[in-house]
Amino acid sequence: MKKVRNLVIGGIENKIFNLILFTVILMTAVYLVISLSQGRMLTELAGEAETKQQEAIAETTSGLMDQVVSQSLERSNSTEARIADDMFSDAAKRVTFLANATTSLFAHPERHLPQAYTGPDPADDGTWTAKVIYADGVDETDPAIVSRVSLLANMSDIMISLCPAFGAATVYIALPEGVHLSVSDNSSSWFADGKIISYDPRKRGWYTQAAQAGEVIFTDGEVDATTGAYCIECAAPVYDPEGRLAAVIGADLYLDDMVKVMNSATAQGEYLLLVNQNGRAVLPSQEEVFPMKDADRGADLRESELTVLSQVVSQAIGDERVGIVRGKLADGEYYLTASAIKSTGWALVSAFSQEIAGKPVAVLQERSREIQAEATMVYREKTGDTKRTAIFLVVAAALLMLAGALILGKRIVKPLNTITRRISELSETNMEFKMEDIYRTGDEVEELAQSFANVSHKTLEYLDMVTRVTAEKERLGAELSLATQIQAAMLPHIVPAFPDRTDFDVIGRMDPAKEVGGDFYDYFLVDNDHLCMVMADVSGKGVPAALFMMASKIILQSVAMMGKSPAEILTKANEAICSNNEAQMFVTVWLGILELSTGKLTAANAGHEYPVIKHADGRFELFKDRHGFVIGGMEGARFREYELTLEPGCKLFVYTDGLPEATDNQEEMFGTERMLEALNSRPDCSPQEILQSVGEAVDAFVGSAEQFDDLTMMCLEYKGQNTPVAGEGGRA
């Protein structure tokens, strides 16, 4: 055994260390061999299992998906055809009812008195009204025409009642003389460039087809004459007692609902095609599936080059059961079926891509691969955890063995080794080093141990104090955060504030200097015609100011909702606050009530900043109103109010002193002039954009300087009376 300086070579400690080192190396090698062998074997098994799973999924699901798609497509097509059949049948019943009533009118004109009639009037928008439109060349003053139209006007009430009762957009009666009696709720659609458009019903497809057929007919899809909407017309002829054509009855049948059904079906992979009795496409869904270019729309699909499409259209129009067939369409292989619409002799064709039908199989296979990959990843993670655990156990065992060797081999330095071990054992749950008998050697070792014990004890005391201080700080921070949320929730924060009102727009904003502030704004409707606005600034900062702010806000709103004037509101609020104001706090308030129907603004000022007014054709300017004393400052204070008239387009801007007194790094204030410049930089913007513009100007001015006061502002734009919204509708 040799000793080189403090290193012992060949001693017991060295031999124990070598034995432990050899043991650790051997255990690590054995573990690595076992781990690598198991990993390779598991990888091979996983690959074989994945291949077998893919084959099983493909074999099992392909036939099942083919059966499910076929049943679902046939069932959905039959249901959609029944819905279309019901829609067409209801339209035919409405038109037949109106035709029978018109026939009775012409058969017995002596039973009916002439009725007044009128042309379209845009003021009637939104109301079901009857109006008369003439074709070019018709003499509106011809006694014969006047007599016929006066008699026909007896149908107006029946037609008006039919529209909302049956959900029709338009019903109409056309006379052979070129006169058109129409009922709708959008009279303005009959105007172009301020003049009533000319309309000749005799040139419309629904008129000519009904007159030729002599019975109820349905037209192909066409564009509505006035609204431009795509629709189908249902029409029927009416004859006089001598068998002459007396009129043609019609009703628009808009295809919005059917288009929604088609779009919904397309989203699920099903494509629909509506075909009339002549084999022509009425309402195609997807041109990339069905060959429905403009040149093909008049073609008879029963003669289509696409054999499968020709087959299903021919069978459905012939009222044969189609079932499910497979074939090629424009962009691939499809399942096809069709159902007859018996009320019109039309047919509804459905197609479903075989490629889409096969996607679930591919999805299942992909999902299987993902699961396999996920399982492999989990296995690798678990294997890694096992390796780390084994390494930790080996290291722990080695450390324990080394500690034993040191204890046995170095009895002379046993106390020092013990001190070292005790220090290394210190943790979050055991942080105190304590004196033991083994350290009491009467020399430097004992002094060292005692020093460690003293430092450890003082450290624990310090940590305990830090823990208590930190917990208290966190508690106060949580309470301040909650107070900030509560204060923000009490202020109006919904944008837009009154979404159903178009006669005004109002918005406010508050940026507290600390977690909570003493400023507040408020706006609320006292009734449907009076808007109350409040801007206030409480003396002081922090939590006391925030509490006083919430109490003041509640008192002001409660008094305002009693219907008081601004001066009375401030007087009552001052009495309430002064009655129990031991903290001697006060609040400056500007309060205004706007009469929305007239634009009259009644306001009062309790020691607050001047408001800023912008007239419709002007710029933002300070309005130096009369100030009263602050609220809460003196019992018995009285306040005076004043009136302003806001024209449509006027804006009102109110704020607290935190805006003009915002300070930059050179301790220069933002000031009123800069505030007016910021307002007038975008005077015609919306209130929300104006507040944003002013806020950006203040931020750019103050830069990184810390602010010591809350910044609160509010902007109102008066727009005047609400504008009525015109109704929608159409006719052929």
FIGU-319843 format. One record per residue (C-alpha): x negated, y negated, z negated; residue in three letters; residue number from 1. Coordinates in steps of 0.05 Angstrom, whole numbers, plus 5000, padded with zeros to 4 digits. Layout:
REM residues N
X,Y,Z,ala,NUM
...
This chain:
REM residues 732
5000,5000,5000,met,1
4973,4933,5020,lys,2
4994,4863,5003,lys,3
4982,4807,5052,val,4
5000,4742,5017,arg,5
5072,4754,4993,asn,6
5087,4810,5044,leu,7
5082,4881,5016,val,8
5064,4934,5069,ile,9
5073,5008,5054,gly,10
5109,5000,4988,gly,11
5177,5028,4966,ile,12
5214,4967,4992,glu,13
5183,4976,5060,asn,14
5200,5051,5063,lys,15
5272,5039,5041,ile,16
5278,4984,5093,phe,17
5251,5030,5148,asn,18
5299,5086,5127,leu,19
5359,5038,5129,ile,20
5336,5009,5196,leu,21
5331,5079,5227,phe,22
5400,5098,5200,thr,23
5431,5035,5230,val,24
5399,5048,5298,ile,25
5422,5121,5298,leu,26
5494,5103,5278,met,27
5497,5050,5332,thr,28
5471,5098,5386,ala,29
5522,5152,5368,val,30
5578,5102,5368,tyr,31
5558,5074,5437,leu,32
5555,5144,5468,val,33
5624,5163,5441,ile,34
5655,5096,5462,ser,35
5628,5099,5533,leu,36
5651,5171,5542,ser,37
5721,5157,5517,gln,38
5727,5093,5560,gly,39
5707,5130,5624,arg,40
5756,5186,5610,met,41
5814,5139,5595,leu,42
5800,5098,5658,thr,43
5805,5161,5701,glu,44
5870,5182,5667,leu,45
5900,5112,5676,ala,46
5884,5112,5751,gly,47
5918,5180,5762,glu,48
5979,5159,5721,ala,49
5987,5094,5761,glu,50
5986,5131,5828,thr,51
6040,5180,5805,lys,52
6083,5124,5777,gln,53
6081,5085,5843,gln,54
6103,5147,5881,glu,55
6159,5163,5832,ala,56
6186,5091,5833,ile,57
6188,5089,5909,ala,58
6224,5156,5914,glu,59
6275,5142,5860,thr,60
6294,5069,5873,thr,61
6296,5067,5950,ser,62
6359,5110,5957,gly,63
6392,5078,5896,leu,64
6380,5007,5921,met,65
6408,5026,5990,asp,66
6472,5051,5958,gln,67
6479,4991,5911,val,68
6468,4939,5966,val,69
6518,4973,6012,ser,70
6573,4975,5959,gln,71
6559,4905,5935,ser,72
6558,4875,6005,leu,73
6623,4908,6026,glu,74
6658,4888,5961,arg,75
6634,4814,5963,ser,76
6653,4807,6037,asn,77
6723,4834,6024,ser,78
6732,4786,5965,thr,79
6707,4725,6003,glu,80
6752,4742,6062,ala,81
6813,4747,6016,arg,82
6795,4678,5986,ile,83
6791,4648,6057,ala,84
6857,4683,6076,asp,85
6892,4653,6015,asp,86
6865,4584,6032,met,87
6890,4587,6104,phe,88
6957,4617,6082,ser,89
6969,4561,6032,asp,90
6953,4509,6086,ala,91
7002,4541,6134,ala,92
7057,4541,6081,lys,93
7046,4466,6067,arg,94
7049,4449,6141,val,95
7111,4494,6152,thr,96
7147,4461,6094,phe,97
7133,4392,6121,leu,98
7153,4414,6192,ala,99
7220,4440,6167,asn,100
7234,4374,6130,ala,101
7216,4334,6193,thr,102
7260,4378,6237,thr,103
7319,4365,6190,ser,104
7304,4290,6193,leu,105
7306,4288,6269,phe,106
7367,4333,6272,ala,107
7408,4288,6227,his,108
7382,4216,6233,pro,109
7450,4188,6213,glu,110
7439,4214,6142,arg,111
7378,4171,6131,his,112
7369,4096,6127,leu,113
7311,4062,6162,pro,114
7252,4054,6114,gln,115
7198,4001,6111,ala,116
7128,4020,6134,tyr,117
7060,3987,6138,thr,118
6991,3996,6165,gly,119
6926,4013,6127,pro,120
6905,3966,6072,asp,121
6836,3973,6038,pro,122
6868,3949,5973,ala,123
6905,4016,5971,asp,124
6840,4056,5962,asp,125
6847,4105,5905,gly,126
6924,4108,5913,thr,127
6962,4158,5955,trp,128
6997,4115,6007,thr,129
7030,4124,6075,ala,130
7005,4082,6133,lys,131
7022,4077,6207,val,132
6967,4075,6261,ile,133
6980,4064,6335,tyr,134
6943,4087,6397,ala,135
6919,4036,6447,asp,136
6976,4011,6492,gly,137
7032,4025,6443,val,138
7080,3965,6434,asp,139
7090,3961,6359,glu,140
7150,3914,6369,thr,141
7187,3959,6418,asp,142
7256,3970,6386,pro,143
7255,4044,6404,ala,144
7186,4052,6371,ile,145
7208,4012,6310,val,146
7271,4055,6304,ser,147
7232,4120,6309,arg,148
7179,4099,6259,val,149
7231,4071,6210,ser,150
7266,4138,6211,leu,151
7200,4176,6205,leu,152
7181,4133,6144,ala,153
7233,4172,6104,asn,154
7180,4227,6102,met,155
7130,4183,6065,ser,156
7150,4202,5994,asp,157
7150,4277,6011,ile,158
7081,4271,6043,met,159
7054,4231,5984,ile,160
7079,4283,5935,ser,161
7048,4339,5977,leu,162
6977,4313,5975,cys,163
6963,4315,5900,pro,164
7010,4374,5889,ala,165
6974,4420,5939,phe,166
6905,4389,5934,gly,167
6906,4365,6006,ala,168
6860,4308,6027,ala,169
6906,4284,6084,thr,170
6973,4303,6115,val,171
7001,4268,6176,tyr,172
7057,4267,6228,ile,173
7043,4247,6301,ala,174
7097,4224,6350,leu,175
7092,4235,6426,pro,176
7095,4159,6433,glu,177
7024,4154,6404,gly,178
7046,4135,6333,val,179
7009,4168,6273,his,180
7039,4169,6202,leu,181
6983,4189,6154,ser,182
6980,4197,6078,val,183
6913,4192,6043,ser,184
6879,4154,5986,asp,185
6825,4119,6026,asn,186
6858,4068,6072,ser,187
6792,4032,6084,ser,188
6767,4090,6127,ser,189
6815,4065,6182,trp,190
6775,4001,6189,phe,191
6713,3985,6229,ala,192
6682,3915,6230,asp,193
6742,3889,6191,gly,194
6793,3914,6242,lys,195
6840,3974,6243,ile,196
6812,4026,6290,ile,197
6853,4053,6347,ser,198
6874,4125,6339,tyr,199
6911,4167,6391,asp,200
6933,4233,6360,pro,201
6955,4260,6427,arg,202
6882,4267,6446,lys,203
6863,4308,6385,arg,204
6854,4383,6389,gly,205
6903,4398,6333,trp,206
6959,4360,6369,tyr,207
6948,4391,6438,thr,208
6938,4462,6411,gln,209
7001,4460,6368,ala,210
7043,4430,6425,ala,211
7019,4485,6472,gln,212
7026,4543,6422,ala,213
7094,4522,6396,gly,214
7077,4550,6327,glu,215
7030,4539,6268,val,216
6957,4538,6292,ile,217
6888,4530,6262,phe,218
6835,4492,6301,thr,219
6762,4508,6306,asp,220
6716,4468,6262,gly,221
6709,4396,6283,glu,222
6686,4329,6256,val,223
6739,4286,6222,asp,224
6756,4223,6262,ala,225
6745,4174,6205,thr,226
6703,4207,6149,thr,227
6656,4248,6193,gly,228
6668,4309,6149,ala,229
6669,4379,6179,tyr,230
6739,4409,6174,cys,231
6793,4453,6203,ile,232
6863,4427,6219,glu,233
6927,4465,6208,cys,234
6983,4439,6253,ala,235
7054,4457,6275,ala,236
7102,4427,6327,pro,237
7171,4398,6311,val,238
7227,4397,6363,tyr,239
7291,4356,6367,asp,240
7360,4388,6376,pro,241
7350,4387,6453,glu,242
7286,4427,6447,gly,243
7239,4370,6463,arg,244
7174,4359,6426,leu,245
7192,4309,6371,ala,246
7128,4308,6330,ala,247
7067,4348,6309,val,248
7054,4360,6235,ile,249
6982,4368,6211,gly,250
6938,4374,6149,ala,251
6862,4372,6141,asp,252
6829,4434,6112,leu,253
6760,4414,6090,tyr,254
6710,4471,6086,leu,255
6671,4444,6026,asp,256
6692,4502,5981,asp,257
6677,4554,6034,met,258
6609,4521,6048,val,259
6594,4525,5973,lys,260
6612,4599,5974,val,261
6567,4610,6034,met,262
6509,4571,6002,asn,263
6518,4610,5937,ser,264
6517,4675,5975,ala,265
6456,4654,6014,thr,266
6419,4640,5949,ala,267
6432,4713,5931,gln,268
6407,4738,5999,gly,269
6475,4745,6034,glu,270
6488,4707,6098,tyr,271
6559,4692,6122,leu,272
6590,4676,6190,leu,273
6663,4654,6201,leu,274
6690,4674,6269,val,275
6758,4655,6301,asn,276
6805,4699,6339,gln,277
6768,4685,6404,asn,278
6702,4709,6377,gly,279
6673,4639,6370,arg,280
6632,4618,6309,ala,281
6670,4568,6265,val,282
6623,4561,6206,leu,283
6554,4593,6210,pro,284
6511,4597,6148,ser,285
6439,4607,6172,gln,286
6417,4596,6244,glu,287
6353,4636,6233,glu,288
6397,4698,6219,val,289
6455,4687,6267,phe,290
6439,4658,6337,pro,291
6483,4596,6330,met,292
6448,4543,6371,lys,293
6492,4489,6402,asp,294
6495,4526,6468,ala,295
6520,4589,6433,asp,296
6577,4559,6392,arg,297
6628,4566,6448,gly,298
6606,4637,6465,ala,299
6647,4699,6449,asp,300
6605,4737,6398,leu,301
6641,4801,6418,arg,302
6597,4797,6480,glu,303
6533,4780,6443,ser,304
6467,4812,6464,glu,305
6459,4832,6391,leu,306
6495,4898,6393,thr,307
6508,4904,6319,val,308
6537,4834,6315,leu,309
6582,4846,6375,ser,310
6606,4911,6343,gln,311
6626,4884,6275,val,312
6659,4821,6304,val,313
6701,4862,6353,ser,314
6724,4911,6299,gln,315
6740,4857,6248,ala,316
6780,4814,6297,ile,317
6817,4878,6318,gly,318
6834,4889,6245,asp,319
6793,4953,6242,glu,320
6755,4976,6180,arg,321
6682,4959,6193,val,322
6645,4990,6134,gly,323
6569,4981,6129,ile,324
6526,4983,6192,val,325
6452,4971,6201,arg,326
6420,4934,6259,gly,327
6374,4879,6284,lys,328
6393,4805,6281,leu,329
6351,4744,6300,ala,330
6295,4753,6249,asp,331
6296,4825,6226,gly,332
6336,4887,6204,glu,333
6400,4875,6165,tyr,334
6460,4909,6132,tyr,335
6524,4882,6163,leu,336
6599,4886,6148,thr,337
6660,4844,6165,ala,338
6732,4834,6142,ser,339
6793,4807,6179,ala,340
6828,4743,6156,ile,341
6899,4763,6173,lys,342
6932,4695,6165,ser,343
6892,4667,6224,thr,344
6867,4728,6261,gly,345
6796,4707,6244,trp,346
6740,4748,6214,ala,347
6685,4738,6161,leu,348
6618,4771,6175,val,349
6566,4785,6120,ser,350
6493,4804,6130,ala,351
6440,4824,6079,phe,352
6366,4832,6096,ser,353
6338,4902,6089,gln,354
6272,4869,6071,glu,355
6304,4833,6012,ile,356
6340,4897,5991,ala,357
6272,4932,5988,gly,358
6241,4878,5944,lys,359
6265,4909,5877,pro,360
6223,4971,5894,val,361
6162,4928,5907,ala,362
6177,4888,5844,val,363
6181,4951,5803,leu,364
6116,4976,5832,gln,365
6082,4909,5819,glu,366
6110,4907,5748,arg,367
6084,4978,5737,ser,368
6015,4955,5760,arg,369
6020,4895,5713,glu,370
6039,4939,5654,ile,371
5982,4986,5671,gln,372
5933,4928,5675,ala,373
5961,4899,5610,glu,374
5953,4967,5575,ala,375
5881,4971,5600,thr,376
5867,4901,5575,met,377
5897,4918,5507,val,378
5856,4981,5503,tyr,379
5793,4942,5518,arg,380
5811,4890,5465,glu,381
5825,4944,5413,lys,382
5760,4979,5433,thr,383
5723,4913,5424,gly,384
5755,4904,5355,asp,385
5734,4974,5336,thr,386
5663,4960,5359,lys,387
5660,4896,5319,arg,388
5688,4932,5258,thr,389
5636,4987,5264,ala,390
5580,4937,5271,ile,391
5606,4899,5210,phe,392
5607,4964,5169,leu,393
5537,4982,5192,val,394
5510,4913,5174,val,395
5546,4915,5107,ala,396
5518,4984,5091,ala,397
5448,4961,5111,ala,398
5453,4899,5067,leu,399
5476,4941,5007,leu,400
5420,4990,5017,met,401
5369,4934,5023,leu,402
5396,4902,4960,ala,403
5387,4968,4923,gly,404
5317,4974,4948,ala,405
5300,4904,4926,leu,406
5329,4917,4856,ile,407
5290,4981,4847,leu,408
5226,4955,4878,gly,409
5222,4886,4846,lys,410
5240,4889,4773,arg,411
5194,4831,4760,ile,412
5235,4786,4805,val,413
5301,4819,4785,lys,414
5330,4754,4755,pro,415
5314,4715,4818,leu,416
5343,4769,4862,asn,417
5405,4768,4818,thr,418
5411,4692,4824,ile,419
5403,4698,4900,thr,420
5456,4752,4904,arg,421
5505,4713,4859,arg,422
5497,4652,4903,ile,423
5508,4693,4966,ser,424
5571,4721,4935,glu,425
5602,4653,4924,leu,426
5666,4644,4967,ser,427
5729,4602,4972,glu,428
5761,4645,4917,thr,429
5699,4649,4872,asn,430
5659,4584,4876,met,431
5629,4580,4805,glu,432
5559,4604,4787,phe,433
5558,4626,4713,lys,434
5501,4641,4665,met,435
5487,4714,4648,glu,436
5442,4748,4597,asp,437
5394,4771,4651,ile,438
5375,4699,4666,tyr,439
5356,4682,4594,arg,440
5282,4694,4603,thr,441
5258,4631,4565,gly,442
5221,4604,4626,asp,443
5232,4568,4691,glu,444
5280,4623,4715,val,445
5328,4607,4658,glu,446
5323,4532,4673,glu,447
5337,4546,4747,leu,448
5397,4589,4730,ala,449
5423,4536,4681,gln,450
5415,4482,4734,ser,451
5454,4524,4784,phe,452
5509,4535,4732,ala,453
5514,4461,4716,asn,454
5516,4441,4790,val,455
5568,4495,4805,ser,456
5613,4472,4748,his,457
5609,4399,4769,lys,458
5621,4418,4841,thr,459
5685,4455,4822,leu,460
5709,4395,4782,glu,461
5695,4350,4842,tyr,462
5731,4397,4890,leu,463
5791,4401,4844,asp,464
5794,4325,4843,met,465
5787,4321,4919,val,466
5842,4373,4928,thr,467
5890,4333,4884,arg,468
5874,4268,4921,val,469
5881,4301,4989,thr,470
5948,4333,4971,ala,471
5974,4266,4946,glu,472
5950,4231,5010,lys,473
5983,4284,5054,glu,474
6048,4277,5014,arg,475
6048,4202,5023,leu,476
6032,4210,5098,gly,477
6090,4259,5107,ala,478
6138,4212,5071,glu,479
6115,4153,5114,leu,480
6123,4194,5177,ser,481
6194,4214,5156,leu,482
6209,4140,5139,ala,483
6185,4120,5209,thr,484
6231,4171,5241,gln,485
6290,4149,5199,ile,486
6278,4076,5214,gln,487
6271,4089,5289,ala,488
6335,4131,5288,ala,489
6374,4073,5256,met,490
6357,4027,5314,leu,491
6394,4033,5381,pro,492
6351,4078,5424,his,493
6396,4108,5477,ile,494
6381,4083,5548,val,495
6426,4060,5578,pro,496
6460,4037,5514,ala,497
6531,4036,5544,phe,498
6529,4080,5607,pro,499
6604,4070,5621,asp,500
6597,3993,5622,arg,501
6575,3957,5685,thr,502
6590,3886,5661,asp,503
6527,3880,5620,phe,504
6460,3914,5605,asp,505
6423,3908,5539,val,506
6361,3941,5510,ile,507
6316,3929,5450,gly,508
6246,3949,5428,arg,509
6207,3949,5362,met,510
6133,3963,5352,asp,511
6118,3964,5277,pro,512
6049,3940,5254,ala,513
6047,3995,5202,lys,514
6082,4062,5195,glu,515
6147,4026,5179,val,516
6167,3954,5191,gly,517
6213,3899,5168,gly,518
6238,3876,5236,asp,519
6302,3904,5266,phe,520
6349,3893,5324,tyr,521
6419,3918,5336,asp,522
6475,3915,5388,tyr,523
6544,3946,5384,phe,524
6615,3935,5410,leu,525
6661,3903,5358,val,526
6717,3919,5406,asp,527
6723,3932,5481,asn,528
6712,3858,5497,asp,529
6662,3835,5445,his,530
6589,3855,5440,leu,531
6551,3837,5376,cys,532
6475,3827,5380,met,533
6428,3820,5320,val,534
6353,3803,5316,met,535
6323,3798,5246,ala,536
6256,3795,5210,asp,537
6250,3815,5136,val,538
6198,3781,5092,ser,539
6140,3826,5072,gly,540
6112,3890,5103,lys,541
6111,3965,5092,gly,542
6161,4009,5055,val,543
6196,3953,5013,pro,544
6209,3912,5077,ala,545
6235,3974,5113,ala,546
6284,3990,5056,leu,547
6307,3918,5054,phe,548
6314,3919,5130,met,549
6359,3981,5129,met,550
6404,3950,5075,ala,551
6408,3884,5113,ser,552
6425,3920,5179,lys,553
6481,3960,5147,ile,554
6511,3898,5113,ile,555
6509,3856,5177,leu,556
6541,3911,5220,gln,557
6595,3925,5168,ser,558
6615,3852,5163,val,559
6613,3844,5239,ala,560
6660,3903,5250,met,561
6712,3865,5207,met,562
6721,3817,5265,gly,563
6686,3757,5232,lys,564
6653,3700,5270,ser,565
6576,3695,5270,pro,566
6576,3641,5216,ala,567
6623,3681,5172,glu,568
6581,3744,5182,ile,569
6517,3709,5159,leu,570
6554,3677,5100,thr,571
6583,3744,5077,lys,572
6517,3779,5087,ala,573
6480,3725,5046,asn,574
6530,3732,4989,glu,575
6521,3808,4989,ala,576
6445,3805,4990,ile,577
6438,3749,4939,cys,578
6483,3785,4889,ser,579
6429,3839,4877,asn,580
6362,3813,4902,asn,581
6314,3824,4844,glu,582
6255,3832,4892,ala,583
6268,3760,4917,gln,584
6262,3783,4990,met,585
6296,3748,5048,phe,586
6310,3759,5122,val,587
6314,3712,5182,thr,588
6371,3729,5229,val,589
6397,3708,5297,trp,590
6466,3736,5310,leu,591
6510,3727,5371,gly,592
6577,3754,5395,ile,593
6589,3757,5470,leu,594
6660,3756,5497,glu,595
6649,3802,5558,leu,596
6711,3781,5597,ser,597
6692,3707,5598,thr,598
6617,3705,5584,gly,599
6627,3660,5522,lys,600
6570,3671,5472,leu,601
6581,3649,5400,thr,602
6518,3651,5357,ala,603
6488,3629,5291,ala,604
6415,3624,5269,asn,605
6390,3637,5198,ala,606
6319,3611,5201,gly,607
6300,3655,5261,his,608
6260,3641,5325,glu,609
6293,3602,5382,tyr,610
6328,3646,5433,pro,611
6307,3645,5507,val,612
6360,3635,5562,ile,613
6355,3647,5637,lys,614
6413,3623,5680,his,615
6431,3660,5743,ala,616
6392,3613,5789,asp,617
6339,3589,5740,gly,618
6280,3609,5697,arg,619
6273,3632,5625,phe,620
6274,3572,5578,glu,621
6275,3563,5502,leu,622
6343,3544,5474,phe,623
6330,3503,5411,lys,624
6392,3519,5371,asp,625
6410,3495,5302,arg,626
6378,3535,5245,his,627
6409,3552,5178,gly,628
6374,3576,5115,phe,629
6347,3648,5112,val,630
6392,3705,5087,ile,631
6379,3723,5015,gly,632
6342,3658,5000,gly,633
6397,3618,4965,met,634
6466,3632,4940,glu,635
6523,3592,4970,gly,636
6486,3577,5035,ala,637
6530,3561,5094,arg,638
6515,3572,5167,phe,639
6537,3536,5230,arg,640
6551,3569,5297,glu,641
6548,3545,5369,tyr,642
6574,3567,5436,glu,643
6543,3581,5504,leu,644
6575,3605,5569,thr,645
6537,3659,5606,leu,646
6551,3665,5680,glu,647
6542,3731,5717,pro,648
6467,3741,5727,gly,649
6447,3703,5663,cys,650
6397,3735,5616,lys,651
6385,3726,5540,leu,652
6319,3743,5506,phe,653
6310,3743,5430,val,654
6250,3764,5389,tyr,655
6214,3760,5321,thr,656
6153,3718,5304,asp,657
6108,3778,5314,gly,658
6111,3764,5389,leu,659
6085,3691,5393,pro,660
6039,3704,5332,glu,661
6004,3765,5363,ala,662
5930,3751,5355,thr,663
5869,3771,5396,asp,664
5797,3784,5372,asn,665
5783,3709,5372,gln,666
5843,3698,5325,glu,667
5880,3660,5380,glu,668
5956,3670,5380,met,669
5996,3694,5440,phe,670
6042,3634,5433,gly,671
6109,3613,5462,thr,672
6080,3588,5528,glu,673
6048,3655,5545,arg,674
6113,3689,5525,met,675
6153,3646,5575,leu,676
6100,3659,5629,glu,677
6108,3734,5618,ala,678
6184,3728,5622,leu,679
6183,3686,5685,asn,680
6132,3732,5719,ser,681
6190,3780,5733,arg,682
6254,3741,5718,pro,683
6300,3780,5764,asp,684
6281,3850,5738,cys,685
6326,3892,5693,ser,686
6324,3881,5617,pro,687
6284,3945,5608,gln,688
6231,3923,5658,glu,689
6228,3853,5627,ile,690
6213,3883,5558,leu,691
6160,3927,5589,gln,692
6129,3867,5625,ser,693
6126,3825,5562,val,694
6098,3884,5522,gly,695
6043,3895,5574,glu,696
6025,3820,5572,ala,697
6018,3822,5496,val,698
5976,3886,5498,asp,699
5930,3856,5550,ala,700
5922,3793,5508,phe,701
5908,3824,5439,val,702
5864,3879,5467,gly,703
5834,3920,5410,ser,704
5851,3869,5356,ala,705
5890,3897,5296,glu,706
5960,3868,5289,gln,707
5990,3850,5222,phe,708
6062,3837,5241,asp,709
6117,3877,5275,asp,710
6133,3861,5347,leu,711
6208,3864,5362,thr,712
6248,3839,5422,met,713
6315,3848,5456,met,714
6341,3829,5526,cys,715
6413,3823,5552,leu,716
6435,3814,5624,glu,717
6508,3792,5633,tyr,718
6537,3818,5699,lys,719
6611,3799,5693,gly,720
6673,3842,5704,gln,721
6668,3916,5722,asn,722
6674,3932,5797,thr,723
6727,3986,5814,pro,724
6699,4048,5850,val,725
6734,4065,5916,ala,726
6764,4134,5923,gly,727
6741,4186,5973,glu,728
6779,4228,6024,gly,729
6788,4236,6099,gly,730
6833,4256,6157,arg,731
6829,4284,6228,ala,732
